[in-house]
Amino acid sequence: MFDTLSDRLAATFKSLRGKGRLSEEDIDATCREIRIALLEADVALAAVRPFVAAVKERALGAEVSQALNPAQQVIKIVNEELIKILGGETRRLRFAKQPPTVIMLAGLQGAGKTTLAGKLGRWLKSNGHAPMLVAADLQRPNAVTQLQVVGERAGVPVYAPEPGNGVGDPVKVARDSIEYARAKQHDVVVIDTAGRLGIDEELMRQAADIRDAVGPQEILFVLDAMIGQDAVTTAQAFLDGVGFDGVVLTKLDGDARGGAALSVAQLTGRQVMFASNGEKLDDFDVFHPDRMASRILG
Ligand code: GDP
């Protein structure tokens, strides 16, 4: 996903190679190139500005190092700033003192929530938990069945409304699922919620109602990394409408520019916690800002 960004940054650093010392002009030119590379990759301007300013300030003030040549020094600074923009430390899931831990998924339709529920369920299971998935997306006709299929594939039970009992009322389904999980000793509940194609007041209210009914430890905002600049406005709308604690980036295997997703942590103050990079259940991992920065820098 970040090939173009990687290539552009590599070309920028290459032009510094062989220089014994960097002049202010060299640093200015490099920062200009970095700025263009980030903007072309769709990183939001509001995130690019402070990023480039920090790189410039640090590059200008950098001690002449015996161990690193100027190009390496700039790469080191960019690497550290990338880690910072991506959220710094890896953020782990919080678990409730009294089980069940409730994780609620929110995001636009097609973002990859249902798929993610399966991936997360399987990941939790392989980490020694007894998770359960909850079908609280009653908007999309096939969503319940889709979650059941995903759950079966992941080997994780799915709580779904019985026909005629709670159908149409996702808040009741979510609330009842917690009682059920407690009775069946599931220690983590992952609630899939409805998404619309666009941001929608009613959808936001419904998600907020589910939130209020179940008091989740974690609300994860699921974001399709392919949606480009819309990522930032969508994230902001969900932050205002429902609130969230962490971000999951999906479709990182795609060939879109993806940079907008890189700025989401910085612009919302919420860290990316997991990343999804394919349709298969195993195409999923904890998000590590340092590894992502290394991947971008090649
Ligand atoms: P939801 O509407 O948010 O529940 O989204 P779905 O889970 O139904 O996903 C929408 C589509 O995206 C499906 O075709 C998924 O197979 C696909 N999808 C989900 N995650 C990924 C991913 O990480 N990479 C790719 N390539 N496709 C994904």
Boltz pocket constraint, residues with backbone or C-beta under 6 A from the ligand:
constraints:
  - pocket:
      binder: B
      contacts: [[A, 107], [A, 108], [A, 109], [A, 110], [A, 111], [A, 112], [A, 113], [A, 114], [A, 115], [A, 116], [A, 193], [A, 195], [A, 249], [A, 250], [A, 251], [A, 252], [A, 253], [A, 254], [A, 276], [A, 277], [A, 278], [A, 279], [A, 283]]
      max_distance: 6.0
